[in-house]
């Protein structure tokens, strides 16, 4: 998939046994972060019943991690370029393990939000470090594409085993136990990382520019807060002021980077379509998927009445076929240009989201299985080739910042999807529940049941038999409407991303191409 000449490619050293073993180590944090996100979605109903968070608090619990990761990624990526990517990776692994223990024993929604925020800051050190180390371990382009494919497969394996492991743990232990899954993985990384991973850094990088770091973090977090607050409560003064502050802070960050002799982030990378379009398309795709993904787990448990383990088993076929699809992407990329392979996959994903519009409370689970398979398989070319294009566009000394940008796009897309699209679904669910159950439940029960589906399950458990059928029917119809709305928004966004890639990357032949 490269446009480089064979002679130049042959000058690059091929990877040996140590490099491939090092890749296996770098897959560990990738697997963990995917597993951590999956099991948290499974634990959401149990968590809601135990801590009784409001719908706003539940959204913060789910998305504060992604917000903090997105806010700190670029800073951590450039910090790794300066102090060493392996060193930053090991520091982050230690911090992530400790924060996971704190989250596991959180006894209030506020405490869980705080510990999830600390997990996000620690997580921001992991992903750019792993991608940057891959770029510096694998210099031959087809080997790097394969390495990124294996790295991305870590996400899929994490998604596959997450529901199963998480479901088993939730069947026997309390919801906080799912956070403890991170501890042995981080310990293993700390033990074998120093032995297998060579240190790499930018030898010509100066000191980290603290004002640039503060401006970058502030701009991203202000933007996130503006989007979240506006999506939750509608356009208001606080959201508007936060958005204006984000624009001003972002403008100051860009101007400072242009003035500095050694900028924290090289803005010239965005001049390459292989970089800028891939980043934008990944953000859009994850935004579209994350809004529906959270609803899917809650639908399976809250509407279909499945246990956490059963919900995990429903998602297993998608994860397994994703793994197969990811291994086929490098082979297909030899025959198809990135634009056609990626946009074709996104069209397949759009069909999967469209199938969700057909799902009802009494629908066969096979329809949900088919929809999730199309979602999982279709998104793989975007995530693998898009990441490869982003990393391949940057010189080796700037891979930390490039990897951080790629991860910022995916994390910000995930957080925005949960905040914006998730808030749309929550609003529809609440309004429908209030319309259908006003006069059926008392004011307190109605407030709890219409806030989250986890709260509704708690109310149902306390109702007399005469009310159960009415309330259950209202929950099913209200949440199904929310699922359909989120899926429809996802279809529009996914088709837009497919069009963007088809038009803007049609001249790009491979990683590093202009």
N, C-alpha and C positions, 0 to 999 in steps of 0.2 A: 504493500500500500504506500510505499515511499516513492518520492520523486527524486531521490538522490541517485547518483550514478553508482553502478556496481563497484567501480574502483574505489570510490570514497568510502563505501560501506565496508569494503574488505580491509580498510586500514584500521577500523575500529576493533578493539580486542573483544573476542567472544567470551561469554560468561563461562565460568568453570563451576566445579562442585560447590565451592564456598559461596559463590554468588547465589546459586539456587537454594542452598540451605539458608542463606540470609533472607531470601525472599519468603521462605516458609515462616521465619520469625516475624517478618513484617506483616504477614497475613493475620497474625494473632490479634492485634488491636482492631483490625478491620472486622474480623469475625465478631469480636466482643461488642463493638459499638452497634452493629446490626442486631445482634442478639439482645442487647440491652434495650434498644428501642422497641423491638417486637414484644418482648415479655412485658414491658410497661403498658403497651396497649392492651394486652391480655389481662393485666392486673387492674386496669382502670375501673371496672365495675366493683371489684372487691375493695379497692382503695376508696372508692366513693362511699361505699356502705360503712367503712370503718372510720375514716377521717371526716366524712360528711362535708367535703368541700363544696363551695358554690360552683356554678358552671364556669364563672370567671377564674376561680382558683384552680379548677380542674384543667382548664386550658393553659394556665400558667405552669402547672405541674408538668404537663405534657410538652409545652413548647419553650420553657425557659432554658432548657438544655441547648436546644438548637439556636436560640437567640444568642446565648453567651458564646457558643462555639463560633457562630457567624461573626459576632463582634470582635473576637480576639484572634481569628484565624490568620488574617494578613499580618498582624503584629507578631504572632508566634512563628509564622513562616519566615519572615525576615529575620527574626531573632535566631532561628535555627541556622540560617545562612551565615550568621555572624559567630555564634558561640559553638556551633557544631550540631548537626541534625541528630546524631546518635545521642549526644548528651541531653538534648532537649526531649527526645523520645523517652529516655529512661526517667528523667525528672517527671515528665507527664504521667508515665505509667505508675510511679509511686504515688503521686497526688491523686490519680484516678482511683486507685485501690482504696486509699484512705477515705476519700469522699463517698465511695460506694458503701463502705461500712456505716458511715454517718447517715446516709440516705435510708439504709435498711432499717434503722432503728428510729426513724423520725416518728414523733408522736402527735404531730399536728400538720395541717396543710401548709402553714407558714414555714415550718421547719423543713418540710419536704421540698418546698419551692427553693429555699435557701441552699440546701444541699445539692439539689439539681443544678443550681446556678454554679456552684463550685465544680460539679462534674463537668459542666460545659466549658469552664475555663481550662480545666485539666485536659479535656478532650480536644481542645483547640491545639494542644501541643502534639497530639498523636498523628493526626491524618496528614498534615503537610510534611511532617518529618518522614513518614513512611513512603509517600510518593516521591519526595526529593531523593531519598536514599535509593529507591528503585531506579530513578533516572541516572544516578551516578554509579549504580551497580551494573546496569545493562546499557551498553553503548551501541550495539547493533539494533537497528530499528525493529526488525521482525521479532527479535528476542525481547525487546522492551514491550512491544505490543502483547506478546504472550505473557510476559511478567505482569503487566497491568491487568490482563484478563484473569490470571490466577488471583491477583490481589482483589479484583472485583468479585471473583467467585467467593471470596471470604464473606462478602456481604450476603451472598445468596445462601451459603451454608449457615451463616448466623441466623438468617431469616428462617431457614428450614428447621434447624434444631431448636431455635428459640421457642416457638409455640409448643414443641414437644417437651423440652426440658422445663420451660416455664409452666406449662399445664400440669406436669407432674409435681412440681414444687408447690404450685398453688393448691393442688389437691391435698397435700400433706402438711404444708407450712403456711405461715402468714404471708401477705402480699409483699412485705419488705424483703423476704428471702430472695426475690428475683435479682435484687441489687448485688447480693453476695456472689453471684455468678462471676462478677468481674474480678474478684480477689485472686483466685488461683491462676487465671489467665495473666494478670499483671505480674504475679510472682514469677511465672515461667518466663515472661518477657525480660524481667529484671535479671534472671539467672543466666539466660543464654544470649541475650542481646549483646553484652560487652564482648563475648567470645566470637560471635559470628559476624557482627556488623562493623564494617570499617567506619571510622569517623570521616565526615566530609563537611566542608564549609567553604564559603567564598573567601579566598585568601586576600582579596583586595577590598573587602567590605570594611567600612568604618564602624564607628559606634552606632548603636541604635538611637535614632533621633526620637527622644521622648515626646516632644510636642507633636510630631507626626503620629506617633502611636496613640496618644490621647485623642487627637482629632479623628483618627480612623475609627477607634472604638466608639467614641461619642456619636459620630455620624451614623454608624450602623445601628446602635442601640436606640437613638432618637427616632430613626426611620421606622424601626420595628415597633416601638411604642406607639408612634402615630398611626401606623397601619392597624395594629391590634385594637387600640382604643376607638379608632374610627369605625372599624368593623363591628365592634361589640356594641357601641352606644350611638352609632351614627356620627355624621360630621358634627364636631363640636369645637369649642374654643381651644381646649387643651390639645386635642389631636392636631388641630390646625397649627398651633404654635410649635408643637413638637416637629411637625413636618417642615415648617419654615426653618427651625433651628437645625434640623438634619441637613437641609439643602445648604444653609450657610456654612455649617461645619464641614460638610463635604467639599464645598467650593474652596474653603481655606486649606483643606488637606491637599487638593489637587494643585493649587497655586504654590503651596510650599514644596511639593515634590518637583515641580518644574524649576524652582529656584535653586534647590539644593544640588551641590556638586555630586553628592552621593545620596540619592533619594532612597527613602525606605521602600518605595515601590516604583518600579520602572513602568511608567505609563505608556511608553512606546510599544509595549507588548500588545496593546489594544488596537494597534494599526494593522495587525495581522488578522485576516478573517478567520483563519484556523483557530485563533485564540479567542477573539471577541465573540464571534457567532457561537462557538461551542459553549462558552461560558453562559451566554444568554439563553441558549436552547436548553441547557441542563437545568438552569433555574426554573424555566417555564414548565419543564416536564415534571420535576419533583414537586413543584407547586401544585400541579394538576393531580398528581397521584396521591400526595399526602392528605389532601382534603377528603378523599374517598377512602383511603386505607384505614384511617381511624374509625370511620363510620362502619366499615365492613366488619371489623372485630366486634364492635358493640352490637351490630345488627345480628350477628351469629349468636351472640350470648343473650342479648336482651330480647330480641324478637323471636328467634328460632329456638331459644331456650337451651342452647348447647352449653356444656361445661367449657372451661378454658382449654382443657386437653382436647375435647372434641373439636373446638374451633381451630386449634392448632393443626389437627389432622386434616381438616377441610382445606387448609392453606398449604399442606405438604405437597400435593401434585404440582402446584405452581412453582414452588421453590425447587423441586427436583428438575422440572423442565427448564427452568431458568438456568440451572447449572449446565445442562446439555447445550442450551442456546448460547451461553457465554463461551463455551469451548468451540463452537462452530463459527463465531464471529470472526476470529483471525483468518480462518480459511476462506470465508465468504469475502473478506476484504481484499483478497488477492484478485477477485473477479469483478467486484462491484466497487465503484467509487464511494467514498464516505457519504456524500450527499444522498445517494440513492439508497444505500443500505440503512442509513440512519432514518431518513424520512419514511422509508417503507416500514421500518419497525414502529415508528410513531403512529402511522396509520393503523397498524395492527393493534396498538395500544388504545387508539380511539374506538375501535370496534369493541374492545373489552369494556371500556367505560360505557359504551352504548348498550351493551348487554345488561349492565346494572339497572338500566331504566326499565327492564322487563321483570325485575325481581320483585316479588310480593312476599307477604308474610308466610303464605302457604306454598311458595314455590319450591320446586325440587332443589336440593343442594347442588345438584349437577350443574345448574345454571350459574351459581356462584363460583363453582370450581372452574367452569369454562371461562367465565369473565376474568378471574384472577390469573389463569394461565396466559391469556392473551395480554394482560397487563404486564406480567412478569417477563414473558418472552420478548414482547415488542420493545421494551425499554432498554434491553441489553446493548444493542448496537450504539445507542446514544451514550450510555454510560461508559462503555469500554473505549470506543473510538473517539468520543468527545474528550475523555480524559487524556487519551494518548495524544490527540492533536494539541491540547493545551500544554501538556508537559513537553512535547517535542518542539513546540514553538519557542521555548525559552532556552537560552544558553545554560550550560550545566551549573554555572555559579549562581544563577537566579532561579533555580528550580524550587527552592523553598517558597518564594513569593508566588510563583506560577501555580504550584500545587495548592497553596493557600487560597488563591483566587478561585480555582476549580471547586475546592471544598466549601468556600464561602457561598458560591452560587447554589450548591446542593443543600447546604444547611439552611441558608436564608430562604430558599424555595420551600423546604420542608416546614420551617417555622411559619412562613407566611401562609402556606396552604392550610395548616392547622388553625392559625389565627383568623384568617380572612374567610376561607371557604368553610372551615369548621364553625365559625361564628354564624355564617349564613344558615347552615344546617341547624345549629342550636336555636337560632331565632325562629325558624319555621317550626321546629319541634315544639318550642314553648308556646307559640301562638295557637297551634292546632290543639295542643293538650288543654289549654285554657278554654278554648271554644267548646270542646267536646265534654269536658269534665266539670265545668262550672255548675254548681248545684248538686253534683254527684259526690264530690269530695269536699271536706271542709277547707277553709282557707289555708291552713298550715299544710295539710296533705297535698293540696293542689300546688302550692308553691314548691314543695319538695319534689313532687312527681314531674312537674313541668320544667324543672331546672336541669336535671340530667337523667338519662335512662337508668343509671345506677341507683339514683334516688327513687325513681319510679318502682324499681324492683323491690326496694326496701318498703315502700308504701304497700305494694301488692301483698307482701308477706304478712301484713297486719290486717288486711281487709276481711270482712265476713264473706261467705260464699256468694251472697246475693249481689255484691258489687264487683266481684272478680271479672266476670265476663265483659262487662261494660268498660271497666278500666283497662283490661288487657287489650280489647279491641282498639281503644283510643291510643294506647302506647304503640301498637303495631302499625296503625295507619299513619300516625304522626311521624314516627321514626322512618318509616318507608318513604314518606314524602321528603324528609330531610336527605335520605340516601340518594334519591333520584335527583334532587336539586344539585347536590355536590357532584354527582356523576355528570350531569349535563354541563355544568361549569367546566369540569375537567375535559370533556370532549372539545369544547370550544378552544380552550387553552392548548390542548395537545395538537389539534389541527393547525393552530397558528404556529406552533413550534416546528411542525413538519414542513409548512410552507417556508418559514424562515430558513431552515437548513437547505431545502431543495433549491432555493433561489440564491442564497449567499455563499454556499459551499460547493457549488457545482464545478468550480474551477480548481478546487483543492484536491490534490491527489493523495496526500498522506501527511503524516506528522512532519511538522516543520515547514510545510509548504506555505507560500504566501497567497 
